Amino acid sequence: MKVVLQRVSHASVSVQQKIVGQIEHGLVLLVGVTHEDTIQDVEYMSEKIINLRIFEDDEGKMNESLLDVGGQILSVSQFTLYGDCRKGRRPNFMEAAKPDVAIECYNQFNERLKQKGIRVETGVFGAMMDVSLVNDGPVTIIIDSKS
């Protein structure tokens, strides 16, 4: 499982010009699933993300987690995170999980975040989406459950 995480002051995701998910102060997660991902990857990623100390404390140091600041999550499925660009000019997406496998893992991931008390908004799995965000910092981190 691979996630590109961005700390945001606000964000939204739209499908056909209709907002389907929207948050204030929190994290946008672009979530990629590979065919090897398991419930252990889901658990690792959810724990890592909500406990990462990437929000500033009163002294301006990144010492607080999403849980500490009461932040929200906008989770967007993104199979293109597994695009392999080493050969040729067109990415190869063979490492991305097939949609029926990916949606199950993606839904488990979002549900696990909700179970931990986080407000989670999502896009629409498999749809063409427009993601709008204001990156706060900017803070952008890539997390891979395999490395």
C-alpha positions as CSV (number, residue, x, y, z in Angstrom):
1,M,0.0,0.0,0.0
2,K,1.3,3.4,-0.9
3,V,0.0,6.8,0.2
4,V,0.9,10.3,-0.7
5,L,-0.1,12.4,2.3
6,Q,-0.5,16.2,2.2
7,R,-1.3,18.4,5.2
8,V,-4.0,20.8,4.2
9,S,-6.0,23.7,5.5
10,H,-8.9,22.6,3.4
11,A,-9.7,20.2,0.5
12,S,-12.4,18.8,-1.7
13,V,-13.0,16.2,-4.3
14,S,-15.5,16.5,-7.1
15,V,-17.0,14.1,-9.7
16,Q,-18.7,15.7,-12.7
17,Q,-18.5,19.1,-11.0
18,K,-20.3,17.9,-7.9
19,I,-18.4,17.9,-4.6
20,V,-18.6,14.4,-3.1
21,G,-16.1,14.9,-0.3
22,Q,-14.8,17.9,1.6
23,I,-12.7,18.6,4.7
24,E,-11.1,21.4,6.7
25,H,-7.7,21.2,8.4
26,G,-6.3,17.7,8.1
27,L,-4.8,15.4,5.5
28,V,-5.4,14.5,1.9
29,L,-4.5,10.9,1.2
30,L,-3.9,9.7,-2.3
31,V,-4.1,5.9,-1.7
32,G,-2.7,3.2,-4.0
33,V,-3.2,-0.5,-3.5
34,T,-1.1,-3.3,-4.9
35,H,-2.2,-6.9,-5.3
36,E,0.1,-8.0,-2.4
37,D,-1.6,-5.8,0.2
38,T,-3.2,-7.4,3.3
39,I,-5.1,-6.3,6.4
40,Q,-1.6,-5.9,8.0
41,D,-0.8,-3.2,5.5
42,V,-4.1,-1.5,6.2
43,E,-3.5,-1.6,9.9
44,Y,0.1,-0.4,9.6
45,M,-0.8,2.5,7.3
46,S,-3.8,3.7,9.3
47,E,-1.8,3.7,12.6
48,K,1.2,5.4,11.0
49,I,-0.9,8.1,9.3
50,I,-3.0,9.2,12.3
51,N,-0.1,9.2,14.7
52,L,2.5,11.0,12.4
53,R,3.6,14.1,14.2
54,I,3.4,16.5,11.3
55,F,1.2,19.3,12.8
56,E,2.7,22.2,14.6
57,D,2.5,22.7,18.3
58,D,2.3,26.1,20.1
59,E,6.0,26.6,19.5
60,G,5.8,26.0,15.8
61,K,7.4,22.5,15.9
62,M,5.9,19.5,14.1
63,N,5.1,17.7,17.3
64,E,1.4,16.9,17.0
65,S,-0.6,14.2,15.2
66,L,-3.8,14.3,13.3
67,L,-5.4,12.8,16.5
68,D,-3.9,15.6,18.6
69,V,-5.3,18.4,16.5
70,G,-8.7,16.8,15.7
71,G,-8.0,16.8,12.0
72,Q,-10.0,15.2,9.2
73,I,-9.0,13.0,6.2
74,L,-9.9,13.2,2.6
75,S,-9.1,9.8,1.1
76,V,-8.8,9.5,-2.7
77,S,-8.1,6.2,-4.4
78,Q,-5.1,6.5,-6.8
79,F,-4.0,3.4,-8.7
80,T,-1.5,5.5,-10.7
81,L,0.8,5.5,-7.6
82,Y,1.9,2.1,-8.8
83,G,2.8,3.4,-12.3
84,D,6.2,2.0,-13.3
85,C,8.0,4.5,-15.6
86,R,11.3,2.7,-15.9
87,K,10.7,1.5,-19.5
88,G,9.3,3.4,-22.4
89,R,7.2,6.5,-22.1
90,R,3.9,5.0,-21.0
91,P,3.6,3.9,-17.4
92,N,3.0,0.2,-16.7
93,F,0.3,-0.3,-14.0
94,M,0.8,-4.1,-13.5
95,E,1.7,-3.5,-9.8
96,A,-1.7,-1.8,-9.1
97,A,-4.3,-4.2,-7.7
98,K,-7.3,-5.1,-9.9
99,P,-10.3,-2.9,-9.0
100,D,-12.2,-5.7,-7.2
101,V,-9.3,-6.3,-4.9
102,A,-8.3,-2.6,-4.6
103,I,-11.8,-1.4,-3.6
104,E,-12.0,-3.9,-0.8
105,C,-8.6,-2.9,0.7
106,Y,-9.3,0.8,0.1
107,N,-12.7,0.5,1.9
108,Q,-11.1,-1.4,4.8
109,F,-8.4,1.3,5.1
110,N,-11.0,4.1,5.3
111,E,-13.2,2.1,7.8
112,R,-10.1,1.5,10.0
113,L,-9.5,5.3,10.1
114,K,-13.1,5.9,11.0
115,Q,-12.9,3.3,13.8
116,K,-10.1,5.3,15.3
117,G,-12.3,8.4,15.6
118,I,-11.3,10.3,12.5
119,R,-13.8,12.0,10.2
120,V,-13.1,10.5,6.7
121,E,-14.4,11.9,3.5
122,T,-13.7,10.1,0.2
123,G,-13.9,10.4,-3.5
124,V,-15.7,7.8,-5.7
125,F,-13.6,4.7,-6.4
126,G,-12.8,4.4,-10.1
127,A,-14.3,7.7,-11.1
128,M,-12.6,10.6,-12.8
129,M,-12.1,13.1,-10.0
130,D,-11.0,16.6,-9.5
131,V,-9.1,17.1,-6.2
132,S,-8.7,20.7,-4.9
133,L,-6.6,21.4,-1.9
134,V,-4.5,24.0,-0.1
135,N,-1.3,22.3,1.0
136,D,-0.4,23.7,4.5
137,G,3.3,24.1,4.9
138,P,3.7,22.7,2.3
139,V,3.9,19.3,3.9
140,T,3.9,16.2,1.6
141,I,5.1,12.8,2.6
142,I,5.1,9.4,0.8
143,I,4.5,6.3,2.9
144,D,4.8,2.8,1.6
145,S,3.8,-0.2,3.8
146,K,6.5,-2.3,2.1
147,S,9.5,-0.1,2.8
